[in-house]
Amino acid sequence: MHIDRIASAWLIRRFIDERPRFYYVSEGEKIKGGIHFDMFEAEFTHVGEDCTFETLIKQFGLNVNPALQEIAEIVHDIDLKDGKHNRLEAAGLNSIVRGMGKLLGDDRQLLNHCSVIFDGLYEQFSRKSDLEKRDEKN
């Protein structure tokens, strides 16, 4: 599991479904009745130039949230490696997630630990957005 799937699972849990059940399947395997994401022929996956995280944000109307947009740019740069947004945070987050994956060796633990990192990113970017809004009013 890597950045787009981890970020998408965090997004689902935090903003779309408070009590999701994630199943970890082998490549090409699907769960009957499940909603699949970030895999081949999934309900939610890459669309056009967007990674799965960006697709979910647009599909669920979350693209009005500036903090999520900033995270989406970082995830996009890591996942698609196209330098579209040229986010400086991408290299650091990529190293952290890869290192945690090697350290933990378990996708469930990786998702739980990385969720805290995404919570922190969201908090940071939310506060930044709030400050920018206050500056615009003054």
ABEGO torsion letter per residue (X at the ends): XBAAAAAAAAAAAAAABABBBBBBBBBGBBBBGBBBBGBBGBABBBBEABBAAAAAAAAAGAAABAAAAAAAAAAAAAAAGAGAAGBAAAAAAAAAAAAAAAAAGBAAAAAAAAAAAAAAAAAAAAAAAAAAAAAAAX
